[in-house]
């Protein structure tokens, strides 16, 4: 895949404190890249540097081959972004807001405005005043504003913040549509992990200003070791056996018995050991991990490493 956004050793120091510490990653055309991290981890700071709202202390960011530091106009001319909340003139209609914004960029026609309005699903309400819009409609109008100049890169900071479930699904569907049909690179920052799992192709996790990991969502969620829930009696005897046989495995009590992290190939041997020890096995099922589960695992481990 072709990279269009590249961060190389990006660092930001404010008042002697390193906020962003040598972050490097690439975003490809046609993909949705999720940027995850706890509050205060540095997500918004990184996004502000990418769109030029904040300078870099060191490193570089290139968009379409042009450097933010040395060729800013060429770098950002094909970028659309909503950082935090989209700002609109509430006393104007949605259409008047778009016309006003279109004046800042050459070549945006009435046909282009109408096409973009239709794309984000605002045709029925575009001539109503923005003050009558719901939060979801304002988010869609902000998205339309970003798309007027046909950007190659779309950057959205918390795009589903404050939306109801229907609004969240709409925004998610639009983002997937843009990446797939427009071959657009979309960078999404969010703390709603379940939405990121459904929306993103790859994710980058940031913690304490450092990039912890970058992986495809499916590979990240489905690690080599899975969790399996065993419905067994007596559970205490089973745990003792597990601790002896698999001393490094994570074992926890669950509602129906116990949960253990082991490779799937080990299950037949484990069941045989249970039976040999007189432990009754009533059921076995795989416990699927969510992006949230893996995110918490990784950040907990990396956080411990950083404090060691």
C-alpha positions as CSV (number, residue, x, y, z in Angstrom):
1,X,0.0,0.0,0.0
2,X,1.1,3.6,-0.7
3,X,2.0,5.7,2.3
4,X,0.7,9.3,2.2
5,X,1.3,10.5,5.8
6,X,4.7,9.8,7.4
7,X,5.8,10.7,10.9
8,X,9.6,10.4,11.5
9,X,10.9,10.7,15.1
10,X,8.4,13.4,15.9
11,X,9.1,15.0,19.3
12,X,7.5,17.9,21.1
13,X,9.0,19.5,24.2
14,X,7.0,22.1,26.2
15,X,8.6,23.9,29.1
16,X,11.3,21.3,29.4
17,X,8.8,18.4,29.5
18,X,8.7,15.9,26.6
19,X,5.1,15.6,25.6
20,X,5.7,13.5,22.4
21,X,8.7,11.3,22.4
22,X,10.2,10.2,19.0
23,X,6.9,9.0,17.4
24,X,7.2,7.3,14.0
25,X,4.4,5.7,11.9
26,X,2.9,5.8,8.4
27,X,-0.7,6.0,7.2
28,X,-1.6,4.5,3.8
29,X,-4.1,5.6,1.1
30,X,-7.5,3.9,1.4
31,X,-7.1,2.9,5.1
32,X,-8.7,4.1,8.4
33,X,-5.9,4.5,10.9
34,X,-7.0,4.6,14.6
35,X,-5.0,6.6,17.1
36,X,-5.6,5.3,20.6
37,X,-4.4,6.3,24.0
38,X,-5.5,7.3,27.5
39,X,-6.5,10.9,28.2
40,X,-3.3,13.0,28.3
41,X,-1.3,10.4,26.3
42,X,-0.6,12.9,23.4
43,X,-3.2,12.1,20.8
44,X,-4.4,15.6,20.2
45,X,-0.9,17.1,20.5
46,X,0.2,14.8,17.7
47,X,-2.8,15.6,15.5
48,X,-2.2,19.3,16.1
49,X,1.4,18.9,14.8
50,X,0.2,17.0,11.7
51,X,-2.2,19.7,10.7
52,X,0.2,22.6,11.5
53,X,-1.6,24.0,14.6
54,X,1.5,23.3,16.7
55,X,5.2,23.2,15.8
56,X,7.6,20.3,16.1
57,X,10.5,20.4,18.4
58,X,12.3,17.8,16.3
59,X,11.6,15.1,13.6
60,X,9.4,15.7,10.6
61,X,6.0,15.0,9.2
62,X,5.4,14.6,5.4
63,X,2.0,14.5,3.7
64,X,2.0,13.4,0.1
65,X,5.8,13.7,0.1
66,X,5.8,17.4,1.2
67,X,7.3,18.3,4.6
68,X,5.2,20.2,7.2
69,X,8.3,22.0,8.3
70,X,9.7,23.1,4.9
71,X,6.7,23.0,2.5
72,X,3.7,23.6,4.7
73,X,1.2,24.8,2.0
74,X,1.8,21.8,-0.3
75,X,1.7,19.5,2.7
76,X,-1.7,20.6,4.0
77,X,-3.5,21.6,0.8
78,X,-5.0,18.1,0.5
79,X,-5.8,17.6,4.2
80,X,-9.3,17.9,5.7
81,X,-9.5,18.0,9.5
82,X,-11.8,18.4,12.5
83,X,-9.8,18.9,15.6
84,X,-12.1,18.6,18.7
85,X,-15.5,20.2,17.7
86,X,-16.4,21.6,14.2
87,X,-17.1,25.4,14.5
88,X,-20.0,26.8,12.5
89,X,-21.9,30.1,12.2
90,X,-25.1,29.0,13.9
91,X,-27.2,31.9,12.6
92,X,-26.5,30.8,9.0
93,X,-27.9,27.7,7.3
94,X,-25.7,24.7,6.7
95,X,-25.6,25.6,3.0
96,X,-24.5,29.2,3.7
97,X,-21.7,27.9,6.0
98,X,-20.4,25.6,3.2
99,X,-20.6,28.5,0.6
100,X,-18.7,30.7,3.0
101,X,-16.0,28.1,3.6
102,X,-15.8,27.3,-0.1
103,X,-14.7,30.9,-0.8
104,X,-11.3,30.1,0.9
105,X,-10.4,27.5,-1.7
106,X,-10.4,28.0,-5.5
107,X,-12.4,25.8,-7.8
108,X,-15.2,24.6,-5.4
109,X,-18.4,24.7,-7.5
110,X,-22.1,24.6,-6.5
111,X,-22.2,21.1,-8.0
112,X,-19.3,20.1,-5.6
113,X,-21.2,21.5,-2.6
114,X,-24.4,19.7,-3.6
115,X,-22.5,16.4,-4.1
116,X,-20.8,16.7,-0.7
117,X,-24.1,17.5,1.1
118,X,-25.6,14.4,-0.4
119,X,-22.6,12.3,0.6
120,X,-22.9,13.1,4.2
121,X,-26.7,12.8,4.2
122,X,-27.8,16.4,4.9
123,X,-29.8,17.1,1.7
124,X,-33.1,17.4,3.6
125,X,-31.9,19.9,6.2
126,X,-29.0,21.7,4.5
127,X,-31.0,25.0,4.1
128,X,-32.1,25.1,7.8
129,X,-30.1,27.2,10.3
130,X,-27.3,25.4,12.1
131,X,-28.7,26.4,15.5
132,X,-31.6,23.9,14.8
133,X,-29.2,21.1,14.1
134,X,-28.6,18.2,16.4
135,X,-25.0,17.4,17.5
136,X,-24.9,14.6,14.9
137,X,-26.0,16.9,12.1
138,X,-23.4,19.5,13.1
139,X,-20.7,16.7,13.0
140,X,-21.9,15.7,9.5
141,X,-21.8,19.4,8.4
142,X,-18.3,19.6,9.7
143,X,-17.4,16.5,7.8
144,X,-18.9,18.1,4.6
145,X,-16.8,21.2,5.2
146,X,-13.6,19.0,5.4
147,X,-14.5,17.2,2.1
148,X,-15.3,20.2,-0.1
149,X,-11.7,20.5,-1.5
150,X,-11.4,16.7,-2.2
151,X,-8.7,16.0,0.4
152,X,-6.5,12.9,0.2
153,X,-6.1,12.8,3.9
154,X,-9.0,13.2,6.5
155,X,-8.1,13.8,10.1
156,X,-10.8,13.5,12.8
157,X,-10.2,14.0,16.5
158,X,-13.0,12.3,18.5
159,X,-15.5,12.4,15.6
160,X,-18.2,10.5,17.5
161,X,-17.9,12.5,20.7
162,X,-21.3,13.2,22.2
163,X,-23.3,11.3,19.5
164,X,-26.1,8.9,20.1
165,X,-25.7,5.3,18.9
166,X,-27.4,6.1,15.5
167,X,-25.2,9.1,15.0
168,X,-22.1,7.1,15.8
169,X,-23.0,4.4,13.3
170,X,-23.7,7.1,10.6
171,X,-20.3,8.7,11.1
172,X,-18.6,5.3,11.2
173,X,-20.3,4.3,7.9
174,X,-19.2,7.6,6.2
175,X,-15.6,7.1,7.3
176,X,-15.5,3.6,5.9
177,X,-17.1,4.8,2.7
178,X,-14.6,7.6,2.2
179,X,-11.6,5.3,2.7
180,X,-13.0,2.6,0.4
181,X,-14.6,4.6,-2.5
182,X,-12.4,7.7,-2.4
183,X,-9.1,5.9,-1.6
184,X,-8.7,8.4,1.2
185,X,-6.4,8.0,4.2
186,X,-8.4,8.6,7.4
187,X,-6.8,9.2,10.7
188,X,-9.3,8.9,13.6
189,X,-8.6,9.7,17.2
190,X,-11.0,8.2,19.7
191,X,-11.4,6.7,23.2
192,X,-14.5,4.6,22.2
193,X,-12.6,1.4,21.6
194,X,-15.6,-0.7,20.4
195,X,-16.2,1.8,17.6
196,X,-12.5,1.9,16.7
197,X,-12.6,-1.9,16.4
198,X,-15.4,-1.7,13.9
199,X,-14.1,1.3,12.0
200,X,-10.3,1.0,11.7
201,X,-8.0,-1.1,9.6
202,X,-4.9,-0.5,11.8
203,X,-4.4,1.1,15.1
204,X,-1.5,3.0,16.8
205,X,-1.4,3.1,20.6
206,X,0.2,6.0,22.3
207,X,1.0,6.2,26.0
208,X,2.9,8.8,27.9
209,X,3.9,10.4,24.6
210,X,5.4,7.2,23.2
211,X,4.1,5.0,20.5
212,X,3.5,1.6,22.1
213,X,2.4,-0.5,19.1
214,X,1.0,-0.3,15.6
215,X,-0.9,-3.3,14.3
216,X,-3.8,-4.4,12.1
217,X,-6.9,-4.4,14.3
218,X,-7.7,-8.1,13.7
219,X,-4.1,-9.2,14.4
220,X,-4.0,-7.1,17.5
221,X,-7.2,-8.4,18.9
222,X,-6.5,-12.1,18.0
223,X,-3.2,-12.8,19.7
224,X,-1.5,-16.2,19.5
225,X,-2.7,-17.0,23.0
226,X,-6.4,-17.1,23.5
227,X,-8.6,-17.3,26.6
228,X,-10.8,-20.3,27.3
229,X,-13.5,-20.7,29.9
230,X,-13.7,-24.1,31.6
231,X,-16.9,-25.1,33.5
232,X,-15.3,-27.6,35.9
233,X,-15.9,-29.1,39.4
234,X,-14.1,-28.8,41.7
235,X,-12.7,-25.5,40.4
236,X,-10.0,-25.2,43.2
237,X,-8.5,-28.6,42.3
238,X,-8.5,-27.5,38.6
239,X,-6.7,-24.3,39.4
240,X,-4.0,-26.1,41.4
241,X,-3.5,-28.5,38.4
242,X,-3.3,-25.5,36.0
243,X,-0.8,-23.6,38.1
244,X,1.4,-26.7,38.3
245,X,1.1,-27.6,34.5
246,X,1.2,-24.0,33.1
247,X,2.9,-21.8,35.8
248,X,3.1,-18.8,33.5
249,X,-0.6,-18.9,32.3
250,X,-3.0,-16.2,33.5
251,X,-5.8,-18.0,35.4
252,X,-8.9,-16.2,36.8
253,X,-12.2,-17.3,38.3
254,X,-15.2,-16.8,36.0
255,X,-19.0,-17.0,36.5
256,X,-19.1,-20.6,35.3
257,X,-15.8,-21.9,36.5
258,X,-12.3,-20.6,35.5
259,X,-10.7,-18.8,32.6
260,X,-7.1,-19.6,31.4
261,X,-4.9,-18.1,28.7
262,X,-3.4,-21.0,26.7
263,X,-2.8,-22.0,23.1
264,X,-5.8,-23.8,21.6
265,X,-3.6,-26.8,20.8
266,X,-3.1,-27.4,24.5
267,X,-6.8,-28.0,25.3
268,X,-7.0,-31.8,24.5
269,X,-4.0,-32.5,26.9
270,X,-5.5,-30.2,29.5
271,X,-8.9,-32.0,29.4
272,X,-7.2,-35.4,29.7
273,X,-5.3,-34.1,32.8
274,X,-8.5,-32.9,34.3
275,X,-10.2,-36.3,33.8
276,X,-7.2,-38.2,35.1
277,X,-7.4,-36.1,38.3
278,X,-11.1,-36.7,38.7
279,X,-12.1,-33.2,37.8
280,X,-15.5,-33.1,36.0
281,X,-15.5,-31.0,32.8
282,X,-19.0,-29.7,31.8
283,X,-18.1,-27.2,29.1
284,X,-15.3,-25.3,27.3
285,X,-15.7,-22.1,25.3
286,X,-13.3,-19.6,23.8
287,X,-13.6,-16.1,25.3
288,X,-13.2,-13.5,22.5
289,X,-11.1,-10.5,23.4
290,X,-12.2,-7.1,22.4
291,X,-10.0,-4.2,21.3
292,X,-10.6,-2.8,24.8
293,X,-9.3,-6.0,26.5
294,X,-6.1,-5.9,24.4
295,X,-5.6,-2.2,24.8
296,X,-5.8,-2.4,28.5
297,X,-3.4,-5.4,28.5
298,X,-0.8,-3.6,26.3
299,X,-1.0,-0.3,28.1
300,X,-0.7,-1.9,31.5
301,X,2.4,-3.9,30.5
302,X,4.0,-1.0,28.8
303,X,3.1,1.4,31.6
304,X,4.8,-1.0,34.1
305,X,7.9,-1.2,31.8
306,X,8.2,2.5,31.6
307,X,8.1,2.8,35.4
308,X,10.5,0.0,36.0
